[in-house]
Amino acid sequence: MNSKTNNNMNVNKKQTVNPPKKPAGSSYTEDWINVKTINNNMIVLPNNEKVTGVKIQPRNIFILDPIQQQGILNALGNFYNLLNFEFWMISADRPVDISVYQSQLQIMLQNANTPAQYKIISQDIEKANMFVNNQVVDTEYYILFKEKNPDEIGKRIRLLINGLANCGLNASQTSNDDLRTILDNFLNGGVRTEFGTVVAE
């Protein structure tokens, strides 16, 4: 009797699968979140489901007349009612990169011919530096979904892009960089992490 009970207990113990332990003190984000990789514009989960979607270009409808505003809102309502799958609407802040613009200003400053030009360009450089120092961000909007079938993923992406276009909004499939930005916003307060990154020399 006791032997049988012990055997049953041993069987039960063998059937219990404990989740793998995360390494103590690991600096790698991927060791702590349920993400396998980010590839081909999709977040790949350990069960091979993919998270992807579209990034929507913001549009200020409040500068339109009331009839146009209401038309866009009605179109969006109809669009959302057509979506027959689970999705997430996400807004994420991305730091604004004006480094190219700053470099162009520096070149213009070196080529300034008059004191007036020099003064105006210098003021623009000061404004650009203030812009960067205040960590100004752009707010981006996304619709994401989770799916395993590649054909269904493509079908949903086309549905989202075309449906939003009918509402007067431009959208494109999320890029790898977009998806990393979203994860950074949720996990790291918007700060890009470089733990474990191999830098080419």
C-alpha positions in Angstrom: 0.0 0.0 0.0 2.7 2.4 1.0 4.8 1.4 -2.0 2.0 2.0 -4.4 1.3 5.4 -2.9 4.9 6.3 -3.1 5.0 5.2 -6.8 2.0 7.4 -7.5 3.7 10.3 -5.8 6.8 9.8 -7.9 4.8 9.7 -11.1 3.1 12.9 -10.1 6.4 14.5 -9.4 7.7 13.5 -12.8 4.7 15.0 -14.6 5.1 18.4 -12.9 7.0 20.7 -15.2 8.6 23.7 -13.5 9.2 26.8 -15.6 12.9 27.5 -16.3 14.4 29.7 -13.7 15.7 33.1 -14.8 19.4 33.7 -14.2 19.8 35.7 -11.0 21.1 39.2 -11.6 20.8 38.9 -15.4 21.1 42.2 -17.4 19.5 40.8 -20.5 15.9 41.9 -21.0 15.1 38.8 -23.0 15.8 36.7 -19.9 12.9 38.3 -18.2 10.1 38.7 -20.7 8.1 36.3 -22.8 9.7 37.3 -26.1 11.8 34.9 -28.3 13.0 37.5 -30.8 12.0 40.5 -33.0 12.3 39.6 -36.6 10.6 40.4 -40.0 8.6 43.2 -38.4 7.1 40.9 -35.8 7.7 40.0 -32.1 8.1 36.2 -32.0 6.8 34.6 -28.8 8.2 31.3 -27.4 5.2 29.4 -28.8 5.9 30.9 -32.2 2.9 33.2 -32.2 3.7 36.6 -33.7 2.8 40.0 -32.5 2.6 42.6 -35.2 0.3 45.3 -36.6 0.4 48.8 -38.0 1.7 52.2 -37.0 -0.8 55.0 -37.7 0.4 58.4 -38.8 -1.3 61.0 -36.5 -3.7 63.5 -38.0 -5.2 66.6 -36.4 -8.9 66.4 -37.2 -9.7 69.5 -35.1 -8.4 71.8 -37.9 -11.2 70.4 -40.1 -14.7 71.7 -40.3 -17.3 69.9 -38.1 -18.8 67.9 -40.9 -15.4 66.5 -42.0 -14.6 65.7 -38.3 -17.8 63.8 -37.9 -17.2 61.9 -41.2 -13.8 60.7 -40.0 -15.2 59.7 -36.6 -18.1 57.8 -38.2 -15.7 56.0 -40.6 -13.5 55.0 -37.7 -16.5 53.6 -35.8 -17.4 51.5 -38.9 -13.8 50.4 -39.3 -13.5 49.1 -35.7 -16.8 47.2 -36.0 -15.3 45.3 -39.0 -12.4 44.0 -37.0 -13.3 40.4 -35.9 -10.1 39.6 -34.1 -8.5 40.7 -30.8 -6.3 43.7 -31.0 -4.5 46.3 -28.9 -4.4 50.0 -29.4 -1.2 51.5 -28.1 0.3 54.9 -27.9 4.1 55.1 -27.4 6.5 58.0 -27.1 9.6 58.0 -29.3 12.5 60.5 -28.7 12.7 63.0 -31.6 16.1 62.7 -33.5 17.1 66.0 -35.0 20.9 65.2 -35.2 20.9 65.5 -39.0 19.2 68.9 -38.7 21.7 70.1 -36.1 24.6 69.0 -38.4 23.1 71.0 -41.3 22.8 74.1 -39.1 26.4 73.8 -38.1 27.4 73.7 -41.8 25.2 76.7 -42.5 26.8 78.6 -39.6 30.3 78.0 -41.0 29.1 79.3 -44.4 27.3 82.3 -43.1 28.3 85.5 -45.0 26.8 88.2 -42.9 26.5 88.9 -39.2 22.7 88.8 -39.5 22.8 85.3 -41.0 25.3 84.2 -38.3 23.0 85.5 -35.6 19.8 83.8 -37.0 21.5 80.4 -37.5 23.0 80.6 -34.0 19.6 81.2 -32.5 18.2 78.2 -34.4 21.1 76.1 -33.0 20.2 77.2 -29.5 16.6 76.3 -30.0 17.6 72.9 -31.4 19.8 72.2 -28.4 17.0 73.3 -26.0 14.7 70.9 -27.9 17.1 68.0 -27.4 17.9 68.9 -23.7 14.2 68.9 -22.9 13.8 65.4 -24.3 11.0 66.2 -26.6 9.1 63.2 -27.9 6.7 62.2 -30.7 3.7 60.2 -29.8 3.1 57.3 -32.1 -0.1 55.2 -32.4 -0.3 51.5 -33.1 -2.8 48.7 -33.6 -1.3 45.3 -32.7 -2.6 41.8 -32.8 -1.3 38.2 -32.2 -1.4 35.4 -34.7 0.6 32.4 -35.8 -0.6 31.8 -39.4 1.5 33.9 -41.9 -1.3 34.2 -44.4 -3.7 35.5 -41.7 -1.1 38.0 -40.6 -0.8 39.4 -44.1 -4.6 39.5 -44.5 -5.0 41.4 -41.2 -2.2 43.9 -42.1 -3.9 44.7 -45.4 -7.3 45.0 -43.7 -5.9 47.5 -41.2 -4.0 49.6 -43.7 -6.9 49.8 -46.2 -9.5 50.3 -43.5 -7.6 53.2 -42.0 -7.0 54.7 -45.5 -10.8 54.8 -45.9 -10.9 56.8 -42.7 -8.3 59.3 -44.1 -5.5 57.9 -42.0 -2.1 56.7 -43.3 -0.7 53.5 -41.7 2.2 51.1 -42.4 3.3 47.7 -40.9 5.3 48.0 -37.8 9.1 47.8 -38.2 11.5 45.9 -36.0 12.5 49.3 -34.6 8.9 50.3 -33.9 8.3 47.1 -31.9 11.5 47.6 -29.9 10.4 51.2 -29.1 7.0 49.8 -27.8 8.8 47.3 -25.6 11.2 49.9 -24.3 8.2 52.2 -23.4 6.6 49.4 -21.4 9.7 47.9 -19.8 12.2 50.7 -19.4 10.3 54.0 -19.3 11.1 54.7 -22.9 14.9 54.3 -22.4 16.6 52.2 -25.1 18.6 49.4 -23.5 21.7 48.1 -25.0 22.5 45.2 -22.6 24.3 42.4 -24.5 24.4 44.3 -27.7 27.4 43.5 -29.9 28.9 46.6 -31.5 30.8 46.2 -34.7 34.2 47.8 -34.7 
